[in-house]
């Protein structure tokens, strides 16, 4: 597993990306956090610079691999786990398994109630279709998945040129297959998440203010924001913030909002 480890100080900040992304998308946030803390952004197995290992890509397996990698690399706790989308699922499971996870910042997290909804299933279906099409066509190649996931060029502008190149070049066949494997394992991952229950550590949930994809609006608040607020309320110390003009990839659009959430949580609980 490739770990991008920079900075010093406690706690250690773990950075886990969403579907189809890897450590590269955290570059800006990691640079900001590394002035105060040790930070570790990682590529899940089969993504970015990590080795592909089989097709079993449910959340328990991914958390097992991360725990083994942290042990091998001697990355000491305590940890604050920052997870985006499906990365927030891994964060919640890891926190239940490892007492060194003292807090979590969940960026546009996928939650159990959202994963049961038809609109979410349609989103997953569209994502799977996009990747399967890319695997079938060498000419179509990597352009559309990258554009679809990151909203090029708007979101890509917030990454350095080296980061943009890494993402574009990184969508090789094995990586796209790994994304499909993670998507195929979604139901199993959600069952595993439901089994661990409510968050047992302090959390800060960040929601996008801009409606997107599967966000249906009920009055002044879209239903994804409602679910995120409920998730925050389940924690013994829970905070929920809406970033008004952000979309789903708010960590790319507004990295300083994530920085502030991490800093605030560390001051309160670590």
C-alpha positions in Angstrom: 0.0 0.0 0.0 1.4 3.4 -1.0 1.4 5.8 1.9 2.1 9.5 1.4 3.4 10.6 4.8 4.4 14.2 5.5 4.6 16.5 8.6 5.2 15.9 12.3 3.2 16.2 15.4 0.2 14.5 17.1 -2.4 13.4 16.4 -1.8 11.6 13.1 -4.3 12.6 10.4 -5.4 9.7 8.1 -6.8 10.7 4.7 -9.1 8.3 2.8 -10.5 9.2 -0.6 -13.9 8.4 -2.2 -14.7 6.0 -5.1 -12.3 6.3 -8.0 -9.9 8.6 -6.1 -6.7 8.1 -4.2 -4.2 10.1 -2.1 -3.5 12.6 -4.9 -6.9 14.4 -4.3 -5.7 15.2 -0.7 -2.5 17.1 -1.8 -3.7 20.6 -0.9 -5.3 19.6 2.4 -2.4 17.4 3.4 0.1 20.3 2.8 -2.0 22.5 5.0 -2.4 20.0 7.8 1.3 18.9 7.6 2.3 22.3 9.1 0.8 21.1 12.4 0.4 17.3 12.3 1.8 14.1 10.9 -0.4 13.3 7.9 -0.8 10.0 6.0 -2.8 9.9 2.8 -3.0 6.4 1.3 -4.0 4.6 -1.9 -6.3 1.8 -1.1 -5.1 -1.5 -2.6 -5.5 -1.5 -6.4 -5.7 2.3 -6.6 -3.1 4.9 -7.5 0.4 3.5 -6.6 -0.8 0.5 -4.6 -0.7 -3.1 -5.7 -3.9 -4.8 -6.8 -4.8 -7.8 -4.6 -7.9 -9.7 -5.7 -11.5 -8.6 -6.2 -12.7 -8.8 -2.6 -13.0 -5.1 -1.9 -15.6 -4.8 0.9 -15.0 -2.3 3.8 -13.8 -4.9 6.4 -11.1 -6.0 3.9 -10.0 -2.5 3.2 -9.8 -1.6 6.9 -7.7 -4.8 7.5 -5.3 -3.7 4.8 -4.9 -0.2 6.2 -4.3 -1.4 9.7 -1.6 -3.8 8.5 0.0 -1.0 6.4 0.0 1.4 9.4 1.6 -1.2 11.6 4.2 -2.1 9.0 5.1 1.6 8.5 5.1 2.2 12.2 2.6 5.1 12.0 1.8 5.9 15.6 -1.5 7.1 16.9 -3.6 8.7 18.1 -5.4 9.2 14.8 -8.0 11.6 13.4 -9.5 9.9 10.4 -10.7 12.1 7.5 -12.8 10.2 5.0 -14.7 11.3 1.9 -17.8 9.5 0.7 -17.0 5.7 0.9 -13.8 6.7 2.8 -16.1 7.8 5.6 -17.5 4.2 5.8 -14.0 2.9 6.3 -13.4 5.6 8.9 -16.4 4.6 11.0 -15.4 0.9 10.9 -11.8 1.6 11.7 -12.8 3.7 14.7 -14.7 0.8 16.1 -11.7 -1.5 15.7 -8.9 0.7 16.8 -9.1 2.8 20.0 -6.4 5.0 18.7 -8.9 6.7 16.3 -9.9 9.5 18.6 -12.0 11.6 16.2 -13.3 11.6 12.6 -14.0 14.3 10.0 -16.5 12.8 7.5 -16.7 14.7 4.2 -20.0 14.2 2.3 -20.2 10.7 3.9 -22.2 7.8 2.5 -24.5 6.7 5.3 -26.7 3.6 5.6 -30.0 5.3 5.0 -28.7 7.0 1.8 -27.3 3.7 0.5 -30.8 2.1 0.7 -32.4 4.7 -1.5 -33.1 4.2 -5.2 -31.5 7.5 -6.2 -28.2 6.3 -4.7 -28.5 3.0 -6.6 -29.0 4.9 -9.8 -25.9 6.9 -9.1 -23.9 3.7 -8.5 -25.3 2.2 -11.6 -24.2 5.3 -13.7 -20.7 5.1 -12.2 -20.4 1.4 -12.8 -21.6 1.9 -16.4 -19.0 4.6 -16.9 -16.1 2.4 -15.8 -17.2 -0.7 -17.6 -17.5 1.4 -20.8 -14.0 2.7 -20.2 -12.6 -0.9 -19.8 -14.2 -2.0 -23.1 -12.9 0.9 -25.2 -9.2 1.8 -25.5 -10.0 4.8 -27.6 -12.5 6.1 -25.0 -9.8 5.4 -22.4 -9.5 7.4 -19.2 -10.9 10.7 -20.2 -14.6 10.3 -19.3 -14.2 8.7 -15.8 -11.8 11.4 -14.8 -14.1 14.1 -16.1 -17.2 12.6 -14.6 -15.7 12.0 -11.2 -13.7 15.3 -10.7 -15.7 17.7 -12.9 -12.7 18.8 -15.0 -11.6 21.4 -15.4 -13.4 23.1 -12.4 -12.3 20.8 -9.6 -9.0 19.9 -11.3 -7.9 23.5 -11.0 -7.5 23.1 -7.3 -4.8 20.4 -7.7 -1.2 21.1 -8.6 -0.2 20.1 -12.1 1.6 17.0 -10.8 -1.7 15.9 -9.1 -3.7 16.4 -12.2 -1.2 14.3 -14.2 -1.2 11.6 -11.5 -4.9 11.2 -11.7 -5.1 11.3 -15.5 -2.4 8.7 -15.9 -3.6 6.7 -13.0 -6.8 5.5 -14.6 -5.3 2.3 -16.0 -7.3 -0.8 -16.6 -6.4 -2.4 -13.2 -7.4 0.7 -11.3 -10.8 0.9 -13.1 -11.4 -2.7 -12.3 -10.6 -2.1 -8.6 -13.2 0.8 -8.6 -15.7 -1.6 -10.1 -14.9 -4.2 -7.4 -15.4 -1.6 -4.7 -18.7 -0.7 -6.2 -19.8 -4.3 -6.5 -19.0 -4.8 -2.8 -21.1 -1.8 -1.7 -24.0 -3.8 -0.3 -21.7 -5.9 1.8 -19.8 -2.8 3.0 -23.1 -1.2 4.0 -24.2 -4.3 5.9 -20.8 -4.2 7.7 -21.2 -0.5 8.5 -24.7 -1.1 9.9 -23.3 -3.8 12.2 -20.8 -1.4 13.9 -23.6 1.0 14.9 -23.4 4.7 15.8 -20.1 6.6 15.9 -18.5 6.1 19.4 -16.0 9.0 18.9 -16.4 12.7 18.3 -17.1 13.5 14.6 -17.5 16.6 12.4 -19.7 16.0 9.3 -19.2 18.3 6.3 -22.1 18.5 3.8 -22.2 20.1 0.4 -24.5 23.1 0.1 -25.0 22.7 -3.6 -27.5 20.1 -4.8 -26.0 17.3 -6.8 -26.7 13.9 -8.3 -28.9 12.2 -5.7 -29.6 15.2 -3.4 -33.4 15.8 -3.4 -34.5 19.1 -1.8 -37.1 19.0 0.9 -37.8 22.7 1.8 -34.6 24.6 2.6 -32.5 21.5 3.2 -31.7 18.6 0.9 -32.3 15.1 2.2 -28.6 14.2 2.1 -27.9 17.1 4.5 -30.7 15.8 6.8 -29.0 12.4 6.9 -25.6 13.9 7.6 -27.1 16.0 10.5 -28.7 12.9 12.0 -25.3 11.1 11.7 -23.6 13.9 13.6 -26.2 13.8 16.3 -25.5 10.0 16.9 -22.0 10.8 18.1 -21.2 11.6 21.8 -19.7 14.8 20.4 -21.0 15.6 17.0 -20.8 18.7 14.7 -22.5 19.3 11.4 -21.5 22.0 8.9 -22.9 22.8 5.4 -20.4 24.4 3.0 -22.8 26.7 1.1 -21.4 26.7 -2.5 -19.7 23.3 -2.4 -20.5 20.2 -4.4 -19.9 16.6 -3.5 -16.1 17.0 -3.9 -16.0 19.9 -1.4 -12.5 18.8 -0.2 -11.2 19.7 -3.7 -13.2 22.9 -4.0 -12.8 24.2 -0.4 -9.8 22.5 1.3 -9.6 25.1 4.0 -13.1 24.1 5.2 -11.7 20.6 5.9 -8.6 22.1 7.5 -10.8 24.1 9.9 -12.9 21.1 10.7 -9.9 19.0 11.6 -8.2 21.8 13.6 -11.5 22.5 15.5 -12.0 18.9 16.4 -8.4 18.4 17.5 -8.7 21.4 19.9 -11.9 20.1 21.4 -11.1 16.4 21.9 -7.4 15.6 21.4 
